[in-house]
Amino acid sequence: MQHLKILGSDIFEGRGTGTIGSALAAKYLALRLEEYGLIPAGNNSTYYQYIPMHGNRPLQSTELILYSDNQIKQLQLYKDYFIDGAGDRSIIPAKTELIFAGYGIIAPEYDYNDYENIDVEDKIVVFIDGEPNSDNEDYFTGPDPTVYSYPGSKQRLARSRGAIGTIHLPLTADSKVWEKMISEFYFEDVRLAYSVSSSLNLFFNNSIADWIFNGSAAVWDDILKMHLTNKLKSFPLNKSLTFKGEFKRRDFIDQNVLGLIEGSTRNDELIIVSAHYDHLGIGLPAEGDSVYNGVFDNAIGCAAMLEAARLITEGNTPLKRSVLFLFVTGEEKGLLGSRYYTDHPFVPLHKTAANINIDGVPFIDEFKSIVCFGYDLSTLKNNVDRTAAALNLSVKEIPQQFSTSETFNRSDQIAFANAGIPSILIMDAADYVNTDTEAGMAKLIEYSENIYHTPFDDLSQKINYKAVVQYVELIKNLIVDIANDDNTPEWNKGINFRLIRLRTIAEKR
């Protein structure tokens, strides 16, 4: 409770990446690791792994103009559009053609190609939300979204086809959805200093759609009908664009925080327990509050991880493998801290046995069951089953409301998995001791829709600390089980991460 009251307080100003609040939070975490006797595992025998980063924020003086044959339309930043990365394309001085590419997807396994009959080189690609509709799990996994629906996937594909930028058009005209998107993209864009520059990627307000498609092969209402009937076509839009970006830029150093508990007989092998300590920082105010505290995302996860570390060290718990407690920064900016760590690991990647990621902690009630993201991907399933059974917990499937084919990809565990390290994230199932499932699910949905990534995720939230204690005990026991397991965790056959693992082992990387 004390950790959470400090990390989630207004004093740390939402722990935005590269801010004073982030530095204060990192200092607090390092002091606690030192207090609990963990070994410094950062740069120069400190608890800090320093990370060079670059940030930019668009200014209102940014100029975006659309052109048709006989009209000019100047758009207003944050009212009509926002920027999802500009990179080196901060200026497009010459009128550049817009071309519609449906959903902006090429999916060979589904024989689908929005780019089949168009040339987008040196053009701006316009695409809509989502992907083809399907109830067939063999076609775009049915009702669940695939990786093809992600804006980032579409942006990368357009760039690979020679486009110099993209425009993402939402299908909904709901002003509340737009306002929520604006509040998220209002924050500074931060990237690793050595990241490859992106092209110009824009999100337009749905209200601009009619103007863009007017006078083209199909008007916006036609596009909506095509979307519903899976008959989207790609075509030129007879519109063009110029862009003059004005940005406030900075280069800075942020940090991961690392503390080690050394193992005994297999101390050269490592288990990483991770949690991101960053959140969004100071943003657009909601009901007069501009501090995005991130109490459940993820101050509480850091507090729980500190407690697990304390219990292990104060209990002199025997460990064969070493355990690295890794508090990462920049998760909200694209998993920056975990990606940097895997580029600059404390021990070689092939010597890192597993990752347990913590992003959120049970808070509703004591629980009888858990869900595990990544459960069916590796032999860590055996460790989870064994640990859960010892605590009289069962392992359930992820509830449909929160389950998609890509749920594993939504926090730092995917960064470690992409480095070949077997990874999992564990949460409570909606199976509670004193709360019925329907009421529990309603609370989770309320958080997801109205509190997550808002200033309301603060210390006013109700927390059942018996559930937190239960979770910390689960995580601590799982760490010990993996650390003392004679078998090294492995990805299951047929899982893509297995090939990465084999490569890091072969290269001793």
RALIN-V821731 format. One record per residue. N is the residue number from 1. PHI is phi in radians with two decimals (none if undefined). OMEGA is omega in whole degrees, -180 to 180 (none if undefined). Layout:
N:PHI:OMEGA  N:PHI:OMEGA
//
This chain:
1:none:-180  2:-1.15:177  3:-1.00:-176  4:-1.17:180  5:-1.09:179  6:-1.45:-176  7:-1.13:-178  8:-1.63:-176  9:-1.40:177  10:-1.14:-179  11:-0.99:-178  12:-1.56:170  13:0.89:176  14:1.39:173  15:0.92:178  16:-1.09:-177  17:-1.00:177  18:1.35:-180  19:-1.92:176  20:-1.06:178  21:-1.06:177  22:-1.13:-180  23:-1.13:178  24:-1.14:179  25:-1.12:179  26:-1.07:179  27:-1.09:179  28:-1.05:-180  29:-1.09:-180  30:-1.11:179  31:-1.10:179  32:-1.22:178  33:-1.09:178  34:-1.14:180  35:-1.06:-178  36:-1.52:173  37:1.48:177  38:-1.34:-178  39:-1.42:176  40:-1.05:-177  41:-2.17:-179  42:-1.76:-179  43:-1.24:174  44:0.93:177  45:1.05:174  46:-1.92:175  47:-1.57:-173  48:-1.95:168  49:-1.86:-173  50:-1.40:-173  51:-2.23:175  52:-1.30:-177  53:-2.35:178  54:-2.27:179  55:-2.20:172  56:-2.56:180  57:-2.37:-180  58:-1.20:179  59:-1.77:-179  60:-1.12:178  61:-1.31:175  62:-1.02:-173  63:-2.12:177  64:-2.20:-178  65:-2.20:174  66:-1.80:-178  67:-2.25:166  68:-2.11:-177  69:-1.05:-174  70:-2.34:-179  71:-2.42:172  72:-2.21:-179  73:-2.30:177  74:-1.64:-176  75:-1.73:-177  76:-1.85:-180  77:-1.04:179  78:1.27:171  79:-1.74:-178  80:-1.77:-176  81:-2.81:167  82:-2.46:-173  83:-1.86:176  84:-1.93:180  85:1.65:-180  86:-2.15:180  87:0.98:-179  88:-1.42:-178  89:-1.53:179  90:-1.37:176  91:-2.40:169  92:-2.16:-170  93:-1.31:-178  94:-1.63:178  95:-0.99:-175  96:-2.09:-172  97:-1.15:173  98:-1.73:179  99:-2.39:-177  100:-1.49:-178  101:-2.17:175  102:1.00:176  103:-1.46:-177  104:1.31:-172  105:-2.18:163  106:-2.17:-179  107:-2.29:-175  108:-1.00:-177  109:-1.15:177  110:-1.93:-179  111:0.92:-177  112:-2.21:-177  113:-2.66:178  114:-1.28:-176  115:-1.76:-171  116:-1.00:-173  117:-2.04:-180  118:-2.33:175  119:-1.98:-175  120:-1.89:-177  121:-1.07:-180  122:1.09:178  123:-2.15:174  124:-1.76:-179  125:-1.54:176  126:-1.87:176  127:-2.44:-179  128:-1.82:176  129:-0.96:162  130:1.39:-175  131:-2.74:-179  132:-0.96:179  133:-1.29:-180  134:-2.83:170  135:-1.81:-178  136:-1.65:-177  137:-1.11:179  138:-1.50:179  139:-2.20:-176  140:0.89:178  141:0.91:176  142:1.19:-176  143:-1.29:-179  144:-1.44:179  145:-1.21:175  146:-1.82:179  147:-1.10:180  148:-1.15:-178  149:-1.42:-177  150:-1.23:177  151:-0.94:-180  152:-1.07:178  153:-1.11:-179  154:-1.19:179  155:-1.12:180  156:-1.11:180  157:-1.12:179  158:-1.04:180  159:-1.14:179  160:-1.16:178  161:-1.59:176  162:1.72:178  163:-1.20:179  164:-1.75:178  165:-3.11:179  166:-2.40:172  167:-2.22:180  168:-1.76:179  169:-1.85:177  170:-1.28:179  171:-1.41:-177  172:-1.53:176  173:-1.78:-178  174:-1.16:-177  175:-1.15:180  176:-1.17:177  177:-1.12:179  178:-1.11:179  179:-1.08:178  180:-1.17:177  181:-1.11:179  182:-1.05:-178  183:-1.11:179  184:-1.34:-176  185:-1.58:176  186:-1.23:-177  187:-1.24:178  188:-0.99:173  189:-1.44:-177  190:-2.15:180  191:-2.45:172  192:-1.10:-174  193:-1.05:-178  194:-1.70:178  195:-1.19:175  196:-1.25:-180  197:-1.09:-180  198:-1.67:172  199:-1.43:179  200:-1.38:-180  201:-2.15:-175  202:-2.11:168  203:-1.94:179  204:-1.76:170  205:-1.12:179  206:-0.97:-178  207:-1.16:-180  208:-1.47:-171  209:-1.05:-179  210:-0.99:-177  211:-1.13:-177  212:-1.13:-175  213:-1.58:179  214:-1.04:179  215:1.47:179  216:-1.76:-178  217:-1.12:178  218:-2.63:177  219:-1.53:-174  220:-1.07:178  221:-1.07:177  222:-1.11:180  223:-1.09:179  224:-1.10:178  225:-1.18:177  226:-1.06:179  227:-1.08:-178  228:-1.20:-176  229:-1.82:-179  230:1.00:-179  231:-2.21:-180  232:-1.10:176  233:-2.19:178  234:-1.81:-177  235:-2.90:175  236:-1.16:-174  237:-1.86:-178  238:0.99:176  239:-2.32:177  240:-2.45:-171  241:-2.57:164  242:-2.19:-176  243:-2.52:174  244:-2.24:-177  245:-1.49:173  246:-2.10:-173  247:-2.28:167  248:-1.65:-173  249:-2.01:175  250:-2.74:172  251:-2.00:-174  252:-2.69:178  253:-2.01:171  254:-2.02:-174  255:-2.64:160  256:-1.47:177  257:-2.12:-171  258:-2.28:174  259:-2.38:-171  260:-2.02:165  261:-1.91:-173  262:-1.40:178  263:-1.44:-176  264:-1.86:-171  265:-1.32:-180  266:-2.25:-172  267:-1.25:176  268:-1.47:175  269:-1.76:-168  270:-2.22:166  271:-1.93:178  272:-1.77:170  273:-1.87:-172  274:-2.13:172  275:-2.72:178  276:-1.52:-179  277:-1.75:179  278:-1.39:165  279:-2.44:-169  280:-1.57:178  281:1.55:180  282:-1.67:-178  283:-2.45:179  284:-1.08:-177  285:-1.23:172  286:-2.24:-176  287:0.92:175  288:1.44:-178  289:-1.95:-178  290:-1.96:179  291:-1.63:178  292:-1.62:-168  293:-1.14:-179  294:1.07:-179  295:-1.13:177  296:-1.50:-176  297:-2.39:13  298:-2.57:178  299:-1.02:-178  300:-1.20:176  301:-1.16:177  302:-1.18:178  303:-1.08:179  304:-1.13:-179  305:-1.19:175  306:-1.04:-180  307:-1.14:177  308:-1.09:178  309:-1.11:180  310:-1.08:-178  311:-1.08:-179  312:-1.22:-177  313:-1.27:-179  314:-1.22:177  315:-1.53:-177  316:0.84:-177  317:-1.17:179  318:-1.15:179  319:-2.34:176  320:-1.38:178  321:-1.56:174  322:-1.38:180  323:-2.20:178  324:-1.84:174  325:-1.59:-169  326:-2.09:176  327:-1.68:-173  328:-1.78:176  329:-1.73:169  330:1.20:177  331:-1.07:-178  332:-1.20:-179  333:-1.75:179  334:2.05:177  335:1.02:-172  336:-1.11:-177  337:-1.14:180  338:-1.23:177  339:-1.15:178  340:-1.13:179  341:-1.04:-178  342:-1.19:172  343:-1.39:-177  344:-2.39:-172  345:-1.29:178  346:-1.17:170  347:-2.21:-179  348:-0.95:-177  349:-1.00:-177  350:-1.24:176  351:-1.69:178  352:-1.65:-170  353:-1.31:-174  354:-2.87:172  355:-2.23:169  356:-1.91:-179  357:-1.76:178  358:-2.10:178  359:-2.43:-171  360:1.67:-176  361:-2.41:176  362:-0.93:-177  363:-2.40:-173  364:-1.43:-175  365:-2.91:171  366:-1.01:-170  367:-2.14:179  368:-1.82:-177  369:-2.49:177  370:-2.25:169  371:-2.09:-175  372:-2.34:176  373:-1.36:-174  374:1.67:-175  375:-1.02:-175  376:-1.64:-175  377:-1.68:-174  378:-2.57:178  379:-1.29:171  380:-1.04:174  381:-0.92:-179  382:-1.12:179  383:-1.16:178  384:-1.12:-179  385:-1.04:-178  386:-1.14:-179  387:-1.17:180  388:-1.09:-178  389:-1.07:-180  390:-1.13:179  391:-1.84:180  392:1.04:177  393:-1.93:173  394:-1.82:179  395:-1.90:-177  396:-1.95:174  397:-1.24:178  398:-1.15:180  399:-0.96:-176  400:-1.00:-179  401:-1.08:-176  402:-2.04:-175  403:-1.93:168  404:-2.38:-179  405:-1.18:-175  406:-2.08:-178  407:-1.09:-180  408:-1.13:-172  409:-1.55:-166  410:-1.83:174  411:-2.66:-170  412:-1.10:180  413:-1.03:-179  414:-1.22:178  415:-1.13:178  416:-1.23:177  417:-1.09:179  418:-1.16:174  419:-1.67:176  420:1.61:-175  421:-1.58:176  422:-0.96:-169  423:-2.42:178  424:-2.56:170  425:-2.37:-175  426:-2.05:175  427:-2.37:176  428:-1.33:170  429:-1.48:178  430:-1.39:-175  431:-2.43:-165  432:-1.87:-180  433:-1.32:-173  434:-2.10:-177  435:-2.19:-180  436:-1.30:-173  437:-1.03:-178  438:-1.09:179  439:-1.18:178  440:-1.11:179  441:-1.11:179  442:-1.08:178  443:-1.17:179  444:-1.13:180  445:-1.18:177  446:-1.04:178  447:-1.11:-176  448:-1.07:-173  449:-1.58:-170  450:-2.15:-175  451:-2.09:-180  452:-0.93:179  453:1.03:172  454:-2.29:176  455:-1.17:-178  456:-1.40:174  457:-1.43:-174  458:-2.25:-174  459:-1.29:174  460:-1.38:-179  461:-1.12:176  462:-1.42:-176  463:-2.25:173  464:-1.54:-174  465:-1.28:172  466:-1.16:177  467:-1.16:179  468:-1.12:178  469:-1.04:180  470:-1.07:-179  471:-1.19:179  472:-1.04:178  473:-1.09:177  474:-1.07:-179  475:-1.13:179  476:-1.02:-179  477:-1.13:178  478:-1.18:176  479:-1.00:-178  480:-1.12:-179  481:-1.09:-180  482:-1.21:-179  483:-1.09:-176  484:-1.81:180  485:-1.26:178  486:-1.19:178  487:-1.60:177  488:-1.49:180  489:-0.99:180  490:-2.38:170  491:-1.21:177  492:-1.24:178  493:-1.06:-180  494:1.54:178  495:-1.54:-175  496:-1.01:-178  497:-1.12:180  498:-1.08:179  499:-1.15:177  500:-1.11:180  501:-1.06:-180  502:-1.08:180  503:-1.19:180  504:-1.14:177  505:-1.18:-178  506:-1.13:-178  507:-1.55:-176  508:0.89:-176  509:-1.67:none
//
